[in-house]
Each structure stands twice: as C-alpha cells, then as structure tokens.
Amino acid sequence: MKQFFTLALPVLSTLAMALPVQAQNLPKDPPKLNLSAPLPANLFVELAKAINPAVVNISTSALPRNNPRMRDPMMDMLEQLYGIRMQPQQQSNKPQQIGLGTGFIIREDGLIVTNNHVIQGADQIQVQLSEGSKDVYDAVLIGSDARTDIALIKITPKGKVPYAVLGSSKDLEVGEWVAAFGNPFGHGHSMTKGLISSKGRDITEINKIPLLQTDASINPGNSGGPLVNTKGQVIGVNSAIDARAQGIGFAIPIDDVKALIPQLESKGRIARGYIGTALGDIDAEAAEYLGLGDTRGAVITQLDPRGPAAKAGVKMYDIVTEFNGRKITNSLELQDAVADATIGKSVKASLLRNRKPVTVSMLITERPEDAPKKASPKKAYQGQKAPFNLGFTVLDPNDQLRAEMGLPDDMRQPVVIDTVMNSAASKAGLQAGDVILDVNKNSVETSKDVLKSLKKGSNTLRIARNARIQIINIETN
C-alpha cells in the first residue's frame, strides 16, 4: 500500500466552526522584487524577503476528554494484587498541544490559508507571525473542508499584516523553479527551493484534487505553507510527502484553493451532494463469483431509508457502474461523483442488480449534517445588548432556551442569543448559542456581569461552543 504523510504534526478530531462571514476580495498585485543581478543570483533572497513575513507558525491544542468507560488494564492488575480499589488519575483540564503546522496570510486583515489536517481536532488554534516573536494570536476557524484538505482561519491583528498574493497554477510548466515555505518540525520559518516535477498527480487517497509534485524539500510541520513561483506568487499549498522516497512532495494547486475560499469564508464549509448510501468495492474474487468479468463499480452496502438513493429505488448490494455521466470503478470515485453533483438536481445512475442493468434517477440533496437548519418558531427573548456597538445580545438561560439551543440542563452561564450582521462581534466569530465563561479574564455568572466587564476598544471573551473552549477577540474603533 502507498504511504503518504500529511505534513502537520499529529492532530485529532473536529473543531467547532466560528460564524462564517461574507467573502471579501483578495489582493492580486504580486510583491515587488528587487531582481538586480543578471540571471538573478539574488532571486531566492528576494523571495524569502517577500514571502516569509506572510508565513505563520500554527500550533494547536485540545482539552483532554475523559471517557469514564475506558479504564487502564494496569489498574485491574493492581487491584487484584493489593485488594483495594484504585482511583484513576485525574487528567488536567488545561489544553494539551496536539500539533504544529504552517499557514500563510492572504489578506491584511489576518485571513490565513492552511491545511484542514493542521487544525482538525483542535479546541484552540494559536498563530505566531514570526519566529521568536512573543506575540501569539488566538485564531478563529472560519471554514474547513476535509476532502480537499483546505481550511481558513483568522486572527485579529493589532494592525495591517503582510500578506502573500495568490497567483495561478493553470499555466505552470514542469521544470519551473519554485520555493516552499514552512515551519518543518516546528523549527520556525524555513525555505527550500526546487522544481515542479509533475502536474495533475491523481492521488485520491489523500485529496480529491489532482496535486502538483515538487522536489523542493518539505517535511512534517510544512503543512499549509505556500509553494511560490519566481514572481513571488503562491501557486500551491504544501500538503503531503511520499514516505517511500526523498524529493517527492505534493501541493494543492492554488486555482483550486481560490475556488474554495469564497464558499469557506461565507458558509464555513463546502456544500456536497448526498444520496444516503454506504459503499464497498468489488475485488477480483467477488467479481468472478458474481460473473461480472472485468466489470468494476461501487457496491451499496447500506441505505438511508429516507435518502435520495432509497427513494429512487436503489437496493442493497446494487453495483453502481455509472453516475451522472461518470464511469464508476470503485467506491471513492462514486463518493467524489456524488459530492461534486449539483445539489437540487436529478441525476441518472447505472446499476447492476442480479447481473442485470438497471437505470435510476435520483435527486441530489445536501448532507443532512451540513444542510442549514430550518428556523423553528422561537420565543422572542429580551436579552442584554452589549455596549460600545459590539453587536451582540446575551441572556441568562432558562429551560426553554437550553432546550432550543441544545445546551446542558445544568448550564447557568450567560448565553449569546443574537449577533448583528457585519458587527464587530459577528466578524470576530461570535455566534448565537455561545456560552460566555469570562470577559477580559473576569469570570461571569450573569448577563450583567458580561456587560460590566466589557470595555471600549479590545475585548477578549472565553466561550464554550459544542463542548469546546474557544477564545474570541472583538475589536472596535
């Protein structure tokens, strides 16, 4: 089996997303390079000067998650030896570091591109702008997509910050010089140079997007860093290496990344099609047993009875050989074909059922967990509006509010019940349902405590969202 390593140091499961904001235009002008030497010997010197200020070091941490059903077998042995009940050691509630990676700023307001696997599973994301800097910023997750391995995070800088300009990967040629930037093994800002070795590497195990291959040295910790051309423009996002060899690295083409950014920033996710199936593959032995010859496809192994496939008449163990005009030879191809299908559109699928061809038409829907929740009639709550035009409202919870927002029954801290669109709070990522734990390092127990602790200018809120602790920085003029 092929082995590919993504380039962040290990991370865990899923981070709760911050409130998406309206997408903004990105800068287009490339950095000005002072290429004075003939066949410029100072080319990479100038690239380092232009790009490194926009490259950031990302560290992630997660809160320990105690599972009461899990028990160290060593305790059972000690109990048998000594005949006493051993108490499990209590884990610290402090966040524990789980990963290191790289990102790069693409707008002067602090919007950062990185890999999804860099931030996946983190409860806290921190960003260091330059090696050795004492300033560490808490970042908010704006949007992420696991299948393309791209994420957007945002910091609230003290002023305008340097940014990298996104170029185009469409016209790249094999043999072009490139430079890779990142923080390998957490060593801080590093730069390597190399060539574009190949284009369109189709490695579906690690990404649905065909990747750029380069021999510029990239290592664990480089994930999410920029791959840059000789004009100082980002043409790829460092993503993975081939573990079997040296000098084989892969980057996500920037044209594909640019296509994702507006949706990630405005919606926080990439909307993907759904038909309600679980899939399997046909190996050669199974194909022979079924008398299929060289026929390959994706086998339906489970069906959501309320999903589009079941409604269209698809049955268990049907073999999908074509979907929406695309030939299907394995389950991953069908997953991608479904994900890429237009939501709300009916598509045709060719099946084999008991070795006989069947054609069905099904309506593509959005994944239930991704689909926007329909607003249900709710009580009009009168909360406390935050001062200084911050743009949010808080309320002390009652049983109905807890039920409507899915909060624990014993939760007593004040809850955000509304944010004003395009307000300072909304842009910072605060959203309805957030539970406020402290404001500017002052613990709060009521909505009045929140209002008393807020101030004009900069405010730092520690919140709980979906059992995750997060820091929100709200800035006003």
C-alpha positions in Angstrom: 0.0 0.0 0.0 1.2 3.5 -0.8 2.2 5.6 2.2 1.7 9.3 2.2 2.3 11.6 5.1 0.5 14.8 5.6 2.8 17.5 6.9 1.4 18.6 10.2 2.5 17.1 13.5 -0.4 14.9 14.7 -3.9 16.3 15.3 -7.2 14.8 16.5 -10.9 15.0 15.5 -13.1 18.1 14.8 -13.1 21.8 15.7 -16.3 23.7 16.1 -16.5 26.4 13.4 -16.8 30.1 14.0 -19.6 32.1 12.5 -18.8 32.5 8.7 -18.6 36.0 7.3 -19.3 37.4 3.9 -16.4 36.7 1.5 -14.2 39.6 0.5 -12.0 40.2 -2.5 -8.4 39.1 -2.2 -5.3 41.1 -3.1 -4.0 40.4 -6.7 -0.8 42.5 -7.1 2.3 40.4 -6.7 5.1 41.6 -4.4 7.8 43.8 -5.8 11.1 42.0 -6.1 14.4 43.8 -6.5 16.0 41.4 -9.1 19.0 43.5 -9.9 21.6 40.7 -10.7 21.9 39.1 -14.2 20.1 35.7 -14.2 19.4 36.9 -10.8 21.6 35.3 -8.2 19.5 37.1 -5.6 16.2 35.6 -6.8 15.6 33.4 -3.8 16.9 36.0 -1.4 14.2 38.4 -2.7 11.6 35.7 -2.5 12.5 35.0 1.2 12.2 38.7 2.0 8.8 39.0 0.2 7.1 35.8 1.4 8.4 35.0 4.9 6.6 37.9 6.6 3.3 36.4 5.4 4.1 32.8 6.6 2.8 31.9 10.1 3.5 29.2 12.6 0.3 27.4 13.7 0.1 25.4 17.0 -3.0 23.6 18.1 -4.2 22.2 21.4 -7.1 20.2 22.7 -8.8 19.7 26.0 -8.4 16.2 27.5 -11.5 14.1 27.0 -12.1 11.6 29.8 -14.0 8.6 28.9 -15.5 7.0 32.0 -15.9 3.7 30.3 -12.3 3.5 29.4 -10.1 2.0 32.1 -6.4 1.3 32.2 -5.9 -2.5 32.4 -2.9 -1.9 34.7 -5.4 -0.7 37.4 -7.2 -4.0 37.2 -3.9 -5.9 37.9 -3.0 -3.6 40.8 -6.4 -4.1 42.4 -6.0 -7.9 42.2 -2.6 -7.7 43.7 -3.4 -5.3 46.6 -7.2 -6.0 47.1 -8.0 -2.2 47.0 -9.9 0.0 44.6 -7.5 2.1 42.6 -8.7 5.6 41.8 -7.9 6.8 38.2 -5.6 9.7 38.0 -7.4 12.9 37.2 -6.4 14.5 33.9 -5.6 18.2 33.7 -8.3 20.4 32.3 -5.7 22.5 30.6 -5.4 22.3 26.8 -2.6 19.9 25.6 -0.7 20.7 22.5 -1.6 18.3 19.7 0.0 19.7 16.5 2.2 22.1 14.7 1.8 23.4 11.2 2.1 26.3 8.8 -0.2 28.8 7.2 0.1 32.0 5.2 -1.8 35.3 5.4 -3.8 36.2 2.2 -5.4 39.5 3.4 -4.1 42.3 5.6 -7.0 41.8 8.0 -5.5 38.5 9.1 -7.2 35.8 6.9 -5.0 32.7 6.7 -4.9 29.7 4.5 -3.7 26.3 5.9 -4.5 22.6 5.6 -7.5 21.1 7.2 -5.4 18.4 8.9 -3.4 21.1 10.6 -6.3 22.4 12.6 -8.6 19.3 12.7 -9.5 18.2 16.3 -8.2 21.4 17.9 -10.0 23.3 20.7 -7.5 26.2 20.4 -5.6 27.5 17.5 -2.7 29.9 18.1 -0.7 31.8 15.5 2.8 33.2 15.7 3.6 35.7 13.0 7.4 35.5 13.1 10.0 33.2 14.6 10.9 34.3 18.1 8.0 36.7 18.3 6.4 36.9 21.8 3.1 37.9 20.3 0.8 34.8 19.9 -2.7 35.3 18.5 -5.7 33.2 19.1 -7.2 32.2 15.7 -10.8 31.5 14.9 -11.8 28.8 12.4 -13.7 30.4 9.5 -14.2 27.3 7.4 -12.7 23.9 6.5 -13.1 21.0 4.1 -11.6 17.6 4.8 -11.8 16.2 1.3 -9.7 19.0 -0.2 -7.7 19.5 3.0 -8.1 23.3 3.0 -9.0 25.5 5.9 -9.4 29.2 6.6 -8.6 30.7 10.0 -8.5 34.3 11.1 -6.6 36.3 13.6 -7.4 39.9 14.8 -4.0 41.6 14.4 -3.1 44.9 16.0 -2.8 46.5 12.6 -2.4 45.6 9.0 -0.2 42.5 8.4 1.9 41.4 5.5 0.1 39.0 3.1 1.0 36.7 0.2 -0.5 37.1 -3.2 -2.2 34.2 -4.9 -1.1 33.5 -8.4 -2.3 30.9 -10.9 -1.4 27.2 -11.2 -3.2 26.8 -14.6 -0.2 27.6 -16.8 2.5 26.1 -14.6 5.1 24.1 -16.6 7.1 21.1 -15.4 10.6 22.3 -14.7 9.7 25.8 -13.3 11.6 26.9 -10.2 9.5 27.1 -7.0 10.2 27.7 -3.4 8.5 26.0 -0.4 8.0 27.9 2.9 7.0 26.5 6.2 7.9 25.5 9.8 9.4 22.0 9.5 9.3 20.1 12.8 8.4 23.4 14.4 11.9 24.9 13.7 10.5 28.2 12.6 10.5 29.9 9.2 12.3 27.8 6.6 12.6 28.0 2.8 13.7 25.4 0.3 13.8 25.5 -3.5 13.2 23.0 -6.2 11.2 22.4 -9.4 7.7 21.5 -10.5 8.3 17.8 -11.1 4.8 16.9 -12.4 1.3 18.3 -12.6 -2.1 16.6 -12.1 -0.9 13.8 -9.7 -4.2 12.0 -9.1 -3.8 10.6 -5.5 -7.3 10.1 -4.4 -6.2 8.6 -1.1 -5.1 12.0 0.2 -7.1 14.5 -1.9 -9.8 14.7 -4.4 -7.9 17.4 -6.2 -5.1 16.4 -8.6 -1.9 17.7 -7.0 1.3 19.4 -8.0 4.5 17.4 -7.4 7.7 19.1 -6.5 11.2 18.2 -5.4 11.5 21.2 -3.1 12.2 19.7 0.3 9.2 19.7 2.5 8.8 18.0 5.9 6.4 17.4 8.7 5.3 20.9 10.0 5.3 22.3 6.5 1.6 21.5 6.0 -0.3 24.5 4.9 2.7 26.5 3.8 2.9 28.3 0.5 4.6 26.9 -2.7 5.7 30.1 -4.5 6.8 30.8 -8.1 9.7 33.1 -9.1 7.3 36.0 -9.4 6.6 35.8 -5.7 3.0 34.4 -6.2 1.6 31.5 -4.3 0.9 28.7 -6.8 0.2 25.8 -4.3 -0.4 24.8 -0.7 2.1 22.3 0.7 0.1 19.2 1.7 1.9 15.8 1.7 5.0 13.8 1.0 5.6 10.4 -0.4 7.0 8.4 2.6 8.8 6.0 0.3 11.3 8.5 -1.2 13.0 11.8 -0.8 12.3 14.8 -3.0 8.7 13.9 -3.7 6.3 16.4 -2.2 2.8 17.4 -3.1 0.9 20.7 -3.1 -2.7 21.6 -3.7 -2.9 23.8 -6.9 -3.8 27.4 -5.9 -6.5 27.7 -8.6 -8.5 25.0 -6.8 -7.9 26.7 -3.5 -9.1 30.1 -4.8 -12.3 28.4 -5.9 -12.9 27.1 -2.4 -12.1 30.3 -0.4 -15.3 32.3 -1.1 -17.6 29.4 0.0 -15.4 28.6 3.0 -15.5 32.2 4.1 -19.2 32.8 3.6 -20.6 29.4 4.6 -17.8 27.8 6.7 -17.9 24.6 4.6 -18.1 23.2 1.1 -21.7 22.0 0.3 -21.5 18.5 -1.0 -24.1 16.2 -2.6 -25.7 13.3 -0.7 -27.6 10.2 -1.8 -27.8 8.3 1.5 -25.6 5.2 1.0 -22.6 3.4 2.5 -20.3 1.9 -0.1 -17.9 -1.0 -0.7 -15.6 -2.1 -3.5 -15.6 -5.3 -5.7 -12.4 -7.2 -5.6 -11.4 -9.6 -8.4 -12.6 -12.6 -6.5 -16.0 -11.1 -5.9 -16.3 -10.0 -9.5 -15.5 -13.5 -10.6 -18.0 -15.0 -8.2 -20.7 -12.7 -9.5 -19.8 -13.4 -13.1 -19.0 -9.8 -13.8 -15.8 -10.3 -15.7 -13.8 -7.1 -15.7 -16.8 -5.0 -14.6 -16.0 -2.8 -11.6 -18.1 -0.4 -9.6 -19.2 0.6 -6.1 -21.4 -1.7 -4.1 -24.3 -0.4 -2.0 -23.7 -1.8 1.5 -26.2 0.4 3.5 -29.1 2.6 2.6 -30.6 5.6 4.4 -34.3 4.7 4.0 -35.2 8.4 3.8 -32.3 9.2 1.4 -32.4 10.0 -2.3 -31.0 6.6 -3.4 -33.6 4.6 -1.4 -36.4 6.9 -2.7 -35.1 6.3 -6.3 -35.4 2.5 -5.9 -31.7 1.6 -5.2 -31.4 -1.6 -3.3 -28.8 -3.2 -1.1 -25.9 -4.8 -3.0 -26.7 -2.9 -6.2 -23.5 -2.2 -8.0 -23.1 1.4 -9.3 -21.2 1.5 -12.6 -22.0 5.0 -13.8 -23.2 8.1 -12.0 -24.1 11.5 -13.5 -22.2 10.6 -16.7 -19.1 9.4 -14.9 -17.8 5.9 -15.1 -17.5 4.4 -11.6 -14.9 1.7 -10.9 -14.7 2.0 -7.1 -16.4 3.5 -4.0 -14.1 6.5 -3.8 -15.0 7.5 -7.4 -18.7 7.4 -6.5 -18.1 9.4 -3.4 -16.4 12.1 -5.4 -19.1 12.0 -8.2 -21.9 12.4 -5.6 -20.0 15.2 -3.7 -19.5 17.1 -7.0 -23.1 16.7 -8.2 -25.3 19.8 -8.1 -27.5 19.9 -5.1 -31.2 20.0 -6.1 -30.6 18.4 -9.5 -31.8 15.0 -10.6 -29.1 12.7 -12.0 -29.0 9.2 -13.6 -27.2 6.2 -12.2 -26.5 2.9 -14.0 -26.6 -0.1 -11.7 -26.1 -3.9 -11.9 -28.8 -5.8 -9.9 -28.6 -9.6 -10.0 -26.3 -9.2 -13.1 -28.9 -7.2 -14.9 -28.6 -3.5 -15.9 -30.9 -1.0 -14.1 -31.1 2.8 -14.5 -32.5 5.1 -11.9 -32.9 8.8 -11.4 -32.3 10.4 -8.0 -32.5 14.0 -6.6 -29.2 15.1 -5.1 -29.6 16.7 -1.7 -27.2 18.3 0.8 -25.7 16.1 3.5 -28.1 16.3 6.5 -25.3 17.3 8.9 -24.3 20.2 6.5 -27.7 21.4 5.5 -28.8 24.7 7.1 -31.3 24.0 9.9 -34.8 25.4 9.2 -35.7 28.1 11.6 -38.3 27.0 14.1 -40.7 29.3 15.8 -39.0 30.5 19.0 -39.9 32.7 21.8 -38.8 36.3 21.4 -36.2 36.6 24.2 -35.3 40.0 25.5 -31.6 39.9 26.4 -29.0 42.4 27.4 -27.4 44.3 24.4 -23.6 44.7 24.6 -22.4 48.3 24.9 -19.9 50.1 22.7 -21.7 49.0 19.5 -20.1 45.5 19.8 -23.1 43.9 18.2 -24.3 41.0 20.3 -27.0 40.2 22.9 -26.7 38.0 25.9 -29.3 36.4 28.2 -29.3 34.3 31.4 -30.6 30.9 30.3 -33.9 29.2 31.2 -35.1 25.7 30.5 -36.7 26.6 27.1 -33.6 28.4 25.9 -31.4 25.5 26.9 -33.6 23.1 25.0 -33.8 25.3 21.9 -30.1 25.8 21.7 -29.1 22.2 22.8 -27.3 23.3 26.0 -26.8 21.2 29.1 -29.6 21.2 31.6 -27.3 22.4 34.4 -25.7 25.2 32.4 -26.1 28.5 34.2 -23.6 30.9 32.4 -25.0 33.7 30.1 -25.7 32.8 26.5 -25.3 34.8 23.3 -28.8 34.9 21.7 -28.1 37.2 18.8 -25.3 38.9 16.8 -25.7 41.8 14.4 -24.6 41.0 10.9 -21.3 42.6 10.0 -20.8 43.9 13.5 -17.5 43.6 15.4 -18.8 40.5 17.3 -20.0 38.8 14.1 -16.7 39.5 12.3 -14.8 38.1 15.3 -16.7 34.8 15.0 -19.2 35.1 18.0 -22.5 33.4 17.3 -25.8 32.6 18.9 -25.6 29.7 21.3 -22.1 30.6 22.5 -21.8 30.3 26.3 -19.7 33.1 27.8 -17.3 31.9 30.5 -15.3 35.1 31.1 -14.7 38.5 29.7 -11.3 40.1 29.7 -10.2 37.4 32.2 -13.1 38.2 34.5 -15.3 35.2 35.3 -19.0 35.9 34.6 -22.1 34.3 36.0 -24.9 36.6 34.7 -25.6 38.8 31.7 -25.0 41.8 33.9 -21.5 40.5 34.7 -20.8 40.4 30.9 -21.9 44.0 30.4 -19.9 45.2 33.4 -16.7 43.5 32.1 -16.9 44.8 28.6 -14.9 47.9 27.6 -14.4 50.2 24.6 -11.8 49.0 22.1 -10.5 45.5 22.5 -12.3 42.7 24.4 -11.4 39.0 24.9 -14.1 36.5 25.5 -13.6 32.9 26.6 -16.6 30.9 25.3 -17.9 27.4 25.2 -19.3 26.1 21.9 -20.3 22.5 21.3 -18.3 21.4 24.4 -15.2 23.2 23.1 -13.5 26.1 24.7 -12.6 29.0 22.4 -11.2 32.5 22.6 -12.9 35.3 20.7 -11.2 38.7 20.3 -13.6 41.6 19.5 -12.1 44.8 18.2 -14.0 48.1 17.9 -12.8 51.6 16.9 
